[in-house]
Amino acid sequence: HPQTGGMESSDSRSRIDPIASYQPDFVPPMPAAAQHCSPCNRYRILISPMFGVVCGIIAINYGPYVLWSPRSTILSWFEVAVFHLLLTLLVVSYCQCVFTDPGTVPREWHEAIAADTNLCLQHRLCAKSGLHRPLRSHYCSVTKRVVLNMDHFCPWVVNTVGFYNRKYFVLFLLYTLLTCTWVVATFALRYMDLQRLMVARSLRWPASRSMIALMAMLTDATLALMLLFFGAFHVRMVLTNETTIEGFSPHFDLGARRNWEQVFGNNPWLWFLPMRGDGPAGNGVQWPMHLTTAARRSDTGELVEDGLADSAKLLDRQSSSEEE
């Protein structure tokens, strides 16, 4: 266990010590897993109509905004082009979040922990899955599996938000907010009679189209207002390296840039594209930690004074000392 300085209270030590997650000397740091499709279960199938709800919201916007509205100027066509760009990014982000496996306990990691008595005592054994749980992992009662860096189960994406699909979830929120805001800003101000809350008479639409357009505008305005706060909440958690389950997690706060890279990856050109790229920084099992203590002593007896420790780095030191 990490040793704290003499000025630390027992309560502070109890908050810090369980954070340590070490690996056996003979197991190298786990590589990041390849992107896989998230497994299905009965509950995911039962709430799969939520996928249709999202498609329905897109449909009631697409009709009034693209198919029915008159477009005769370069500006109006530019607005449609931007709408399609945002909509494409939204749909791809959504599908990636729905179908990407958020990540679970690597079998090799579990077997390495199970083979070492001391490590078994340092890692909690999940009674429901029978697997040792890595740092920051939690059991999802919906999907019935341990999820790496679990944030929450979201019925809108019919999936658990975890280490490998959290980027797509945040991008889905971002592009939904931008798309809704764009539609309201470019359609409502031009084609809506805001005083009467109805489509402008100059369009000469039948009552059915006018009702669909009104529903779309009210839905978009409501979603934009909600996502302005909900999206900001999740972006803040990414920047501070927190999750919905863990809440305030100062041990893992490595600074905004490194926190962001642990979700969006190291390549800034791919941050806002719904694609894996080089993946989130890390592997979801071993986590760098910012210790609140000035120094601590590793299992090898070395004094670590940089305030940053992770199990992979400790393993590298141990392995190199054995090889020497």
Residue frames as qw, qx, qy, qz and C-alpha x, y, z in Angstrom:
[[0.000, 0.888, 0.460, 0.000, 0.00, 0.00, 0.00],
 [0.319, 0.671, -0.076, 0.665, 1.17, 3.57, -0.58],
 [0.520, -0.451, -0.445, 0.573, 2.75, 5.15, 2.49],
 [0.042, 0.900, 0.225, 0.371, 1.74, 8.68, 3.30],
 [0.298, 0.473, -0.386, 0.734, 3.73, 11.39, 5.02],
 [0.295, -0.220, -0.737, 0.568, 3.59, 11.99, 8.76],
 [0.176, 0.122, 0.175, -0.961, 1.31, 15.00, 8.40],
 [0.472, -0.135, -0.608, -0.624, -1.44, 12.93, 6.75],
 [0.581, -0.201, 0.469, -0.634, -4.39, 11.94, 8.93],
 [0.351, 0.004, 0.936, -0.011, -5.71, 8.39, 9.12],
 [0.549, 0.608, 0.448, -0.357, -8.87, 9.46, 7.25],
 [0.355, 0.770, -0.349, -0.399, -6.75, 10.82, 4.40],
 [0.100, -0.392, 0.899, 0.167, -4.72, 7.61, 4.22],
 [0.488, 0.245, 0.817, -0.184, -7.87, 5.52, 4.07],
 [0.550, 0.728, 0.162, -0.375, -8.99, 7.49, 1.05],
 [0.267, 0.755, -0.529, -0.280, -5.67, 7.12, -0.73],
 [0.344, -0.370, 0.862, 0.034, -4.43, 3.60, 0.05],
 [0.673, 0.284, 0.673, -0.115, -7.22, 1.61, -1.70],
 [0.491, 0.778, -0.105, -0.378, -6.53, 3.53, -4.91],
 [0.108, -0.582, 0.757, 0.275, -3.29, 1.59, -5.58],
 [0.918, 0.280, 0.168, -0.226, -3.56, -1.01, -8.33],
 [0.162, -0.641, 0.704, 0.259, -0.37, -2.98, -8.94],
 [0.866, 0.341, -0.249, -0.268, 0.38, -5.66, -11.51],
 [0.898, -0.292, 0.273, 0.181, 2.40, -8.87, -11.09],
 [0.236, -0.679, 0.495, 0.489, 6.01, -8.70, -12.23],
 [0.396, -0.051, 0.824, 0.403, 5.57, -11.29, -14.96],
 [0.353, 0.688, 0.628, 0.092, 2.68, -9.57, -16.74],
 [0.281, 0.080, 0.183, 0.939, 3.43, -6.60, -19.04],
 [0.266, 0.339, 0.249, -0.868, 1.12, -3.58, -19.11],
 [0.508, 0.445, 0.737, -0.035, -2.11, -4.57, -20.83],
 [0.119, 0.034, 0.468, 0.875, -2.47, -3.30, -24.42],
 [0.460, 0.246, 0.170, -0.836, -5.64, -1.46, -25.38],
 [0.543, 0.257, 0.799, -0.030, -8.32, -3.77, -26.72],
 [0.059, 0.112, 0.620, 0.774, -9.46, -3.65, -30.32],
 [0.448, 0.077, 0.121, -0.882, -12.85, -2.10, -31.02],
 [0.018, -0.171, -0.980, -0.095, -15.61, -4.69, -30.71],
 [0.419, -0.408, -0.408, -0.701, -19.37, -4.66, -31.04],
 [0.330, -0.272, 0.586, -0.688, -21.16, -4.46, -27.70],
 [0.115, -0.136, -0.982, -0.063, -22.87, -7.75, -26.80],
 [0.483, -0.334, -0.265, -0.765, -26.66, -7.87, -26.68],
 [0.019, -0.113, -0.912, 0.394, -28.90, -9.08, -23.90],
 [0.026, -0.598, -0.792, -0.119, -32.65, -9.22, -23.28],
 [0.118, -0.772, -0.332, 0.528, -32.86, -5.80, -21.67],
 [0.119, -0.407, 0.378, 0.823, -30.99, -4.08, -24.51],
 [0.021, 0.239, 0.815, 0.527, -33.37, -5.72, -26.97],
 [0.083, -0.686, -0.706, 0.155, -36.41, -4.65, -24.96],
 [0.069, -0.829, -0.151, 0.534, -35.41, -0.97, -24.92],
 [0.452, -0.009, 0.534, 0.714, -34.08, -1.01, -28.48],
 [0.204, 0.788, 0.531, 0.235, -37.11, 1.07, -29.64],
 [0.253, -0.839, -0.017, 0.482, -35.21, 4.04, -28.20],
 [0.397, -0.156, 0.558, 0.712, -33.11, 3.74, -31.35],
 [0.166, 0.567, 0.682, 0.430, -36.33, 4.33, -33.30],
 [0.161, -0.893, -0.337, 0.250, -37.19, 7.35, -31.14],
 [0.334, -0.577, 0.282, 0.690, -33.89, 8.99, -32.07],
 [0.266, 0.136, 0.698, 0.650, -34.51, 8.24, -35.75],
 [0.034, 0.755, 0.645, 0.112, -38.02, 9.69, -35.41],
 [0.209, -0.840, -0.102, 0.489, -36.71, 12.96, -33.99],
 [0.298, -0.313, 0.518, 0.739, -34.30, 13.19, -36.91],
 [0.210, 0.398, 0.780, 0.435, -37.13, 12.47, -39.38],
 [0.004, -0.861, -0.502, 0.086, -39.48, 15.21, -38.13],
 [0.209, -0.759, 0.158, 0.596, -36.63, 17.68, -38.59],
 [0.364, -0.130, 0.671, 0.633, -35.51, 16.45, -41.98],
 [0.259, 0.618, 0.707, 0.224, -38.91, 16.89, -43.62],
 [0.018, 0.956, 0.258, -0.141, -39.56, 20.55, -42.79],
 [0.316, -0.770, 0.286, 0.475, -35.91, 21.65, -42.95],
 [0.276, -0.313, 0.713, 0.564, -34.71, 19.88, -46.11],
 [0.247, 0.291, 0.862, 0.333, -37.62, 18.46, -48.12],
 [0.084, 0.775, 0.626, 0.023, -40.33, 21.08, -47.74],
 [0.171, -0.808, -0.063, 0.560, -38.61, 24.43, -47.22],
 [0.597, 0.789, 0.081, 0.121, -37.93, 26.57, -50.32],
 [0.606, -0.493, 0.275, 0.560, -34.23, 26.96, -51.14],
 [0.559, 0.773, 0.234, 0.188, -33.38, 29.57, -53.76],
 [0.047, 0.944, -0.301, 0.130, -30.29, 31.37, -52.46],
 [0.587, 0.407, -0.621, 0.322, -26.68, 30.37, -51.88],
 [0.198, -0.406, 0.595, -0.665, -27.12, 31.08, -48.17],
 [0.825, -0.111, 0.176, -0.526, -30.11, 28.75, -47.93],
 [0.911, 0.247, -0.331, 0.002, -28.15, 25.92, -49.59],
 [0.282, 0.491, -0.638, 0.522, -25.22, 26.61, -47.30],
 [0.525, -0.341, 0.445, -0.640, -27.53, 26.16, -44.34],
 [0.956, 0.054, -0.034, -0.286, -28.66, 22.78, -45.70],
 [0.700, 0.431, -0.511, 0.250, -25.04, 21.70, -46.25],
 [0.036, -0.463, 0.636, -0.616, -24.09, 22.58, -42.67],
 [0.765, -0.189, 0.253, -0.561, -27.19, 20.75, -41.43],
 [0.949, 0.193, -0.230, -0.093, -26.19, 17.57, -43.29],
 [0.444, 0.491, -0.609, 0.437, -22.62, 17.79, -41.97],
 [0.307, -0.375, 0.571, -0.662, -23.79, 18.11, -38.38],
 [0.875, -0.037, 0.098, -0.472, -26.43, 15.41, -38.88],
 [0.825, 0.325, -0.458, 0.064, -23.85, 13.00, -40.28],
 [0.220, 0.421, -0.677, 0.563, -21.53, 13.55, -37.33],
 [0.568, -0.259, 0.388, -0.678, -24.49, 13.12, -34.96],
 [0.936, 0.074, -0.090, -0.333, -25.67, 9.85, -36.51],
 [0.709, 0.366, -0.555, 0.235, -22.18, 8.32, -36.74],
 [0.032, -0.419, 0.634, -0.649, -21.41, 9.31, -33.12],
 [0.730, -0.168, 0.258, -0.610, -24.71, 7.80, -32.00],
 [0.940, 0.176, -0.251, -0.151, -24.16, 4.51, -33.86],
 [0.482, 0.440, -0.636, 0.411, -20.60, 4.26, -32.55],
 [0.275, -0.358, 0.573, -0.684, -21.83, 4.74, -28.99],
 [0.852, -0.044, 0.092, -0.513, -24.65, 2.21, -29.43],
 [0.955, 0.221, -0.190, -0.059, -22.60, -0.56, -31.01],
 [0.404, 0.578, -0.595, 0.386, -19.12, -0.12, -29.49],
 [0.781, -0.370, -0.467, 0.187, -18.23, -2.38, -26.56],
 [0.210, -0.929, 0.147, -0.266, -17.35, -0.07, -23.62],
 [0.369, 0.510, -0.708, 0.319, -14.75, -2.61, -22.45],
 [0.851, -0.470, -0.051, -0.228, -14.63, -5.30, -19.79],
 [0.545, -0.663, 0.510, 0.059, -12.01, -7.08, -17.68],
 [0.536, 0.542, -0.623, -0.177, -9.29, -8.63, -19.89],
 [0.965, -0.184, -0.155, -0.101, -9.10, -12.35, -19.23],
 [0.710, 0.293, -0.392, 0.507, -5.29, -12.27, -19.06],
 [0.057, -0.545, 0.349, -0.760, -5.40, -9.54, -16.41],
 [0.771, -0.405, 0.074, -0.486, -7.91, -11.43, -14.27],
 [0.964, -0.003, -0.243, 0.112, -5.88, -14.65, -14.48],
 [0.484, 0.426, -0.416, 0.641, -2.69, -12.82, -13.48],
 [0.331, -0.518, 0.308, -0.726, -4.40, -11.30, -10.44],
 [0.902, -0.257, -0.040, -0.344, -6.03, -14.61, -9.46],
 [0.879, 0.169, -0.358, 0.265, -2.65, -16.34, -9.56],
 [0.335, 0.337, -0.446, 0.758, -1.10, -13.99, -6.98],
 [0.416, -0.565, -0.677, 0.220, -2.40, -14.15, -3.41],
 [0.251, -0.400, -0.211, 0.856, -1.21, -10.66, -2.49],
 [0.098, -0.008, -0.385, -0.918, -2.79, -9.14, -5.59],
 [0.323, -0.460, -0.783, -0.267, -6.06, -10.93, -4.89],
 [0.338, -0.590, -0.535, 0.501, -6.22, -9.07, -1.59],
 [0.141, -0.359, 0.050, 0.921, -5.62, -5.73, -3.35],
 [0.264, 0.011, -0.515, -0.815, -8.29, -6.15, -6.03],
 [0.576, 0.073, 0.474, -0.662, -11.94, -6.59, -5.28],
 [0.065, 0.070, 0.952, 0.290, -13.51, -9.81, -6.55],
 [0.495, 0.000, -0.128, -0.859, -16.90, -9.15, -8.15],
 [0.430, 0.016, 0.845, -0.318, -19.33, -11.68, -6.68],
 [0.676, 0.503, 0.279, -0.461, -21.74, -11.36, -9.62],
 [0.651, 0.665, -0.314, -0.187, -19.27, -11.82, -12.46],
 [0.946, -0.222, 0.122, 0.203, -16.56, -13.81, -10.66],
 [0.637, 0.527, -0.051, 0.560, -13.88, -11.46, -12.02],
 [0.470, -0.469, -0.197, 0.721, -11.37, -9.29, -10.19],
 [0.229, 0.920, 0.310, 0.069, -12.25, -5.68, -10.84],
 [0.552, 0.227, -0.031, 0.801, -9.58, -3.30, -12.12],
 [0.147, -0.376, -0.269, 0.875, -9.32, 0.23, -10.86],
 [0.275, 0.315, -0.048, -0.907, -12.34, 2.41, -11.79],
 [0.335, -0.079, -0.804, -0.484, -14.40, -0.49, -13.12],
 [0.463, -0.003, 0.505, -0.729, -17.94, -1.27, -11.98],
 [0.187, 0.215, 0.952, 0.112, -20.53, -3.98, -12.45],
 [0.362, 0.035, -0.223, -0.904, -23.41, -2.94, -14.73],
 [0.432, 0.142, 0.795, -0.401, -26.64, -4.56, -13.57],
 [0.645, 0.538, 0.052, -0.540, -28.25, -3.96, -16.98],
 [0.627, 0.558, -0.511, -0.187, -25.67, -5.61, -19.23],
 [0.940, -0.322, 0.100, -0.059, -24.58, -8.06, -16.48],
 [0.825, 0.246, -0.117, 0.495, -20.85, -7.45, -16.89],
 [0.464, -0.658, -0.024, 0.592, -17.99, -5.49, -15.37],
 [0.469, 0.814, 0.186, 0.287, -17.39, -2.34, -17.43],
 [0.607, -0.062, -0.087, 0.788, -14.05, -0.52, -17.54],
 [0.096, -0.100, -0.073, 0.988, -14.28, 3.10, -16.34],
 [0.033, -0.583, -0.783, -0.214, -18.06, 2.82, -16.24],
 [0.058, -0.133, 0.071, -0.987, -19.94, 6.11, -16.31],
 [0.529, 0.177, 0.491, -0.668, -23.58, 5.02, -16.51],
 [0.300, 0.283, 0.862, 0.294, -26.04, 2.99, -18.52],
 [0.222, 0.325, -0.047, -0.918, -27.85, 5.27, -20.96],
 [0.555, 0.400, 0.714, -0.153, -31.22, 4.08, -22.34],
 [0.422, 0.794, -0.050, -0.434, -30.96, 6.58, -25.20],
 [0.302, 0.624, -0.681, -0.235, -27.92, 4.77, -26.62],
 [0.963, -0.071, -0.081, -0.245, -29.08, 1.37, -25.32],
 [0.789, 0.255, -0.397, 0.394, -25.58, 0.75, -23.99],
 [0.618, -0.691, -0.115, 0.356, -23.30, 1.29, -21.03],
 [0.301, 0.901, -0.201, 0.241, -21.01, 4.30, -21.35],
 [0.833, -0.467, 0.136, 0.265, -17.50, 3.19, -20.48],
 [0.456, -0.566, 0.370, 0.578, -13.85, 3.45, -21.42],
 [0.377, -0.007, 0.675, 0.634, -14.03, 2.66, -25.13],
 [0.116, 0.593, 0.638, 0.477, -17.27, 4.46, -26.09],
 [0.213, -0.725, -0.374, 0.538, -17.30, 7.48, -23.79],
 [0.158, -0.274, 0.330, 0.889, -15.83, 9.67, -26.54],
 [0.064, -0.302, -0.738, -0.600, -18.72, 8.79, -28.84],
 [0.222, -0.692, -0.669, 0.155, -21.25, 9.55, -26.11],
 [0.208, -0.631, -0.112, 0.739, -19.83, 13.03, -25.50],
 [0.067, -0.123, 0.531, 0.836, -19.65, 13.69, -29.25],
 [0.091, -0.498, -0.811, -0.293, -23.27, 12.56, -29.60],
 [0.193, -0.761, -0.463, 0.411, -24.31, 15.11, -26.99],
 [0.205, -0.485, 0.183, 0.830, -22.22, 17.82, -28.64],
 [0.013, 0.015, 0.656, 0.755, -23.47, 17.27, -32.19],
 [0.106, -0.620, -0.773, -0.079, -27.08, 16.89, -31.06],
 [0.183, -0.733, -0.274, 0.595, -26.79, 20.26, -29.32],
 [0.123, -0.375, 0.380, 0.837, -25.22, 21.89, -32.39],
 [0.015, 0.255, 0.809, 0.529, -27.72, 20.36, -34.81],
 [0.120, -0.718, -0.676, 0.115, -30.76, 21.39, -32.77],
 [0.182, -0.689, -0.091, 0.696, -29.38, 24.88, -32.26],
 [0.137, -0.173, 0.561, 0.798, -28.61, 25.24, -35.98],
 [0.017, -0.457, -0.813, -0.360, -32.12, 24.17, -37.01],
 [0.157, -0.786, -0.515, 0.304, -33.82, 26.50, -34.56],
 [0.220, -0.603, 0.094, 0.761, -31.57, 29.42, -35.48],
 [0.047, -0.194, 0.596, 0.778, -31.90, 29.05, -39.26],
 [0.109, -0.384, -0.835, -0.379, -35.47, 27.74, -39.61],
 [0.181, -0.682, -0.639, 0.306, -37.49, 29.26, -36.80],
 [0.128, -0.580, -0.042, 0.803, -36.28, 32.80, -37.39],
 [0.046, 0.189, -0.561, -0.804, -37.01, 32.59, -41.12],
 [0.340, -0.174, -0.765, -0.519, -40.08, 30.40, -41.51],
 [0.316, -0.471, -0.787, 0.243, -41.88, 30.62, -38.16],
 [0.217, -0.689, -0.113, -0.682, -44.32, 33.19, -36.86],
 [0.379, 0.045, -0.733, 0.563, -42.93, 33.26, -33.34],
 [0.301, -0.129, 0.294, -0.898, -45.74, 35.42, -31.98],
 [0.799, -0.008, -0.067, -0.598, -48.38, 32.90, -33.02],
 [0.447, -0.337, 0.828, -0.030, -46.12, 29.85, -32.68],
 [0.787, 0.419, 0.441, -0.107, -46.98, 28.65, -36.17],
 [0.568, 0.053, 0.491, 0.658, -45.36, 28.29, -39.56],
 [0.081, 0.421, -0.107, -0.897, -45.38, 31.49, -41.61],
 [0.640, 0.524, 0.446, -0.340, -48.39, 31.71, -43.94],
 [0.330, 0.730, -0.413, -0.434, -46.12, 32.55, -46.85],
 [0.159, -0.299, 0.929, 0.153, -45.06, 28.89, -47.01],
 [0.709, 0.116, -0.183, -0.672, -48.66, 27.81, -47.68],
 [0.153, 0.172, -0.970, 0.078, -48.13, 24.45, -46.05],
 [0.633, -0.393, -0.535, -0.399, -51.06, 22.15, -45.22],
 [0.578, -0.681, 0.183, -0.410, -51.97, 21.79, -41.56],
 [0.977, -0.175, -0.021, 0.122, -50.17, 18.43, -41.25],
 [0.681, 0.371, -0.166, 0.609, -46.82, 19.84, -42.38],
 [0.095, -0.724, 0.174, -0.661, -47.22, 22.91, -40.21],
 [0.793, -0.551, 0.081, -0.247, -47.91, 20.71, -37.18],
 [0.935, 0.009, -0.072, 0.346, -44.83, 18.55, -37.86],
 [0.426, 0.560, -0.166, 0.691, -42.66, 21.65, -38.24],
 [0.385, -0.721, 0.153, -0.555, -43.98, 23.09, -34.99],
 [0.931, -0.364, 0.023, -0.016, -43.31, 19.81, -33.18],
 [0.812, 0.253, -0.121, 0.511, -39.78, 19.76, -34.58],
 [0.159, 0.670, -0.190, 0.699, -39.02, 23.30, -33.45],
 [0.616, -0.650, 0.144, -0.420, -40.38, 22.76, -29.95],
 [0.975, -0.164, -0.018, 0.150, -38.46, 19.47, -29.65],
 [0.672, 0.408, -0.150, 0.600, -35.23, 21.02, -30.90],
 [0.089, -0.732, 0.195, -0.646, -35.50, 24.04, -28.61],
 [0.792, -0.545, 0.113, -0.252, -36.15, 21.80, -25.60],
 [0.951, 0.007, -0.034, 0.308, -33.29, 19.44, -26.45],
 [0.462, 0.592, -0.176, 0.637, -30.89, 22.33, -27.06],
 [0.338, -0.738, 0.214, -0.543, -31.70, 23.85, -23.69],
 [0.910, -0.389, 0.115, -0.088, -31.31, 20.54, -21.87],
 [0.901, 0.177, -0.023, 0.396, -28.11, 19.55, -23.66],
 [0.191, 0.808, -0.217, 0.514, -26.54, 22.93, -23.02],
 [0.480, -0.663, 0.426, -0.385, -26.36, 21.99, -19.35],
 [0.958, -0.130, 0.251, -0.049, -26.14, 18.19, -19.66],
 [0.797, 0.496, -0.092, 0.333, -23.40, 18.37, -22.28],
 [0.072, 0.793, -0.375, 0.475, -21.44, 20.93, -20.27],
 [0.737, -0.518, 0.345, -0.263, -21.72, 18.64, -17.25],
 [0.971, 0.053, 0.181, 0.147, -20.16, 15.70, -19.12],
 [0.562, 0.678, -0.185, 0.435, -17.44, 17.82, -20.74],
 [0.260, -0.782, 0.390, -0.412, -16.50, 19.11, -17.28],
 [0.881, -0.332, 0.323, -0.094, -16.27, 15.54, -15.99],
 [0.876, 0.375, -0.001, 0.304, -13.96, 14.62, -18.87],
 [0.287, 0.778, -0.261, 0.495, -11.72, 17.61, -18.16],
 [0.387, -0.645, 0.487, -0.444, -11.50, 16.71, -14.46],
 [0.386, 0.221, -0.896, -0.004, -11.28, 12.93, -15.06],
 [0.412, -0.016, 0.660, -0.628, -14.47, 12.08, -13.23],
 [0.223, -0.204, -0.856, -0.419, -17.38, 9.76, -13.93],
 [0.535, -0.453, -0.197, -0.685, -21.03, 9.89, -12.92],
 [0.842, -0.335, -0.422, 0.015, -20.52, 6.94, -10.56],
 [0.666, -0.076, -0.353, 0.652, -17.28, 8.10, -8.92],
 [0.160, -0.964, -0.212, -0.007, -18.02, 11.81, -8.70],
 [0.035, -0.936, 0.344, -0.071, -15.19, 13.94, -7.34],
 [0.968, -0.032, 0.048, 0.246, -11.95, 12.03, -8.11],
 [0.011, -0.951, 0.298, 0.083, -8.90, 14.23, -7.39],
 [0.676, -0.387, 0.580, 0.239, -6.55, 11.23, -7.45],
 [0.661, 0.306, 0.583, 0.360, -7.04, 10.83, -11.20],
 [0.247, 0.956, 0.134, -0.081, -7.00, 14.52, -12.15],
 [0.734, -0.119, 0.240, 0.624, -3.81, 14.87, -14.21],
 [0.031, -0.435, 0.194, 0.879, -4.65, 18.24, -15.75],
 [0.618, 0.515, 0.201, -0.559, -7.20, 19.10, -18.42],
 [0.452, 0.574, -0.567, -0.380, -5.07, 18.03, -21.41],
 [0.098, 0.232, -0.967, 0.041, -4.14, 14.56, -20.11],
 [0.429, 0.238, 0.707, -0.510, -7.64, 14.00, -18.75],
 [0.604, 0.549, -0.040, -0.577, -9.09, 14.86, -22.15],
 [0.367, 0.486, -0.749, -0.259, -6.67, 12.49, -23.92],
 [0.197, -0.083, 0.947, -0.241, -7.77, 9.59, -21.70],
 [0.548, 0.468, 0.564, -0.402, -11.18, 9.88, -23.38],
 [0.563, 0.772, 0.037, -0.293, -10.52, 11.39, -26.82],
 [0.893, 0.217, 0.122, 0.375, -7.01, 10.08, -27.56],
 [0.512, -0.510, 0.136, 0.678, -3.68, 11.73, -28.23],
 [0.332, 0.206, 0.514, 0.764, -4.33, 12.96, -31.78],
 [0.139, 0.453, 0.293, -0.831, -6.00, 16.42, -31.72],
 [0.273, 0.177, -0.537, -0.779, -7.06, 16.02, -35.38],
 [0.399, -0.198, -0.856, -0.260, -9.34, 13.13, -34.39],
 [0.032, 0.095, 0.669, -0.736, -10.78, 14.53, -31.17],
 [0.454, 0.327, 0.285, -0.778, -14.05, 15.66, -32.72],
 [0.552, 0.239, -0.617, -0.508, -14.41, 12.90, -35.28],
 [0.823, -0.212, 0.329, -0.411, -16.49, 9.84, -34.31],
 [0.845, 0.345, -0.408, 0.028, -13.75, 7.35, -35.07],
 [0.871, -0.439, -0.079, 0.206, -11.43, 5.25, -32.90],
 [0.248, 0.869, -0.375, 0.205, -8.10, 6.52, -34.28],
 [0.397, 0.354, -0.752, 0.389, -5.40, 5.62, -31.76],
 [0.597, -0.481, -0.641, -0.018, -8.12, 5.17, -29.16],
 [0.419, -0.880, 0.028, -0.223, -8.36, 6.70, -25.68],
 [0.252, 0.632, -0.643, 0.353, -4.98, 7.08, -23.98],
 [0.400, -0.334, 0.736, -0.432, -4.40, 4.03, -21.79],
 [0.304, 0.017, -0.920, -0.249, -6.07, 0.65, -21.59],
 [0.625, -0.427, -0.235, -0.609, -8.88, 1.12, -19.06],
 [0.859, -0.294, -0.400, 0.126, -7.16, -1.17, -16.54],
 [0.618, -0.249, -0.206, 0.717, -4.09, 0.75, -15.39],
 [0.025, 0.925, 0.283, 0.253, -4.66, 4.38, -14.44],
 [0.392, 0.314, -0.293, 0.813, -2.16, 7.17, -13.74],
 [0.431, -0.761, -0.479, 0.079, -2.81, 8.80, -10.37],
 [0.140, 0.646, -0.221, 0.717, -2.09, 12.22, -8.98],
 [0.598, -0.373, -0.627, 0.331, -1.31, 11.50, -5.34],
 [0.238, -0.911, -0.108, -0.319, -2.15, 14.04, -2.68],
 [0.736, -0.604, 0.107, 0.285, 0.92, 13.01, -0.73],
 [0.096, 0.882, -0.403, -0.224, 4.36, 14.45, -1.43],
 [0.247, 0.473, -0.840, -0.097, 5.98, 11.02, -1.65],
 [0.902, -0.158, 0.201, -0.348, 5.21, 7.38, -1.33],
 [0.220, -0.476, 0.842, 0.126, 7.09, 4.12, -1.36],
 [0.736, 0.225, -0.433, -0.469, 6.42, 1.50, -4.02],
 [0.970, -0.203, 0.043, -0.129, 6.35, -2.28, -3.44],
 [0.822, 0.328, -0.242, 0.399, 9.99, -2.46, -4.50],
 [0.600, -0.565, -0.199, 0.531, 11.00, -0.02, -1.75],
 [0.375, 0.252, 0.195, 0.871, 11.75, 2.82, -4.17],
 [0.018, -0.611, -0.403, 0.682, 10.68, 6.27, -3.11],
 [0.280, 0.533, 0.561, 0.568, 8.49, 7.93, -5.75],
 [0.199, -0.509, -0.297, 0.783, 8.50, 11.69, -5.33],
 [0.050, 0.070, 0.443, 0.893, 7.00, 12.99, -8.55],
 [0.405, 0.226, 0.401, -0.791, 3.44, 12.77, -7.25],
 [0.732, 0.329, -0.234, -0.549, 2.41, 10.58, -10.17],
 [0.254, -0.274, 0.927, -0.007, 2.27, 6.81, -10.10],
 [0.819, 0.169, -0.115, -0.537, 0.59, 4.12, -12.14],
 [0.873, -0.208, 0.439, -0.045, 0.80, 0.38, -12.06],
 [0.833, 0.520, 0.028, 0.186, 2.36, 0.15, -15.52],
 [0.212, 0.831, -0.394, 0.329, 5.24, 2.45, -14.53],
 [0.576, -0.563, 0.542, -0.240, 5.84, 0.49, -11.33],
 [0.952, 0.118, 0.283, 0.010, 5.86, -2.71, -13.35],
 [0.633, 0.712, -0.184, 0.243, 8.43, -1.29, -15.75],
 [0.111, -0.779, 0.523, -0.328, 10.70, -0.41, -12.83],
 [0.777, -0.321, 0.507, -0.191, 10.28, -3.81, -11.27],
 [0.923, 0.348, 0.152, 0.063, 10.89, -5.66, -14.52],
 [0.461, 0.784, -0.309, 0.277, 13.95, -3.61, -15.39],
 [0.338, -0.692, 0.568, -0.290, 15.44, -4.18, -11.91],
 [0.893, -0.104, 0.428, -0.092, 14.95, -7.94, -12.29],
 [0.815, 0.559, -0.005, 0.154, 16.55, -7.98, -15.73],
 [0.174, 0.824, -0.444, 0.308, 19.57, -6.10, -14.38]]
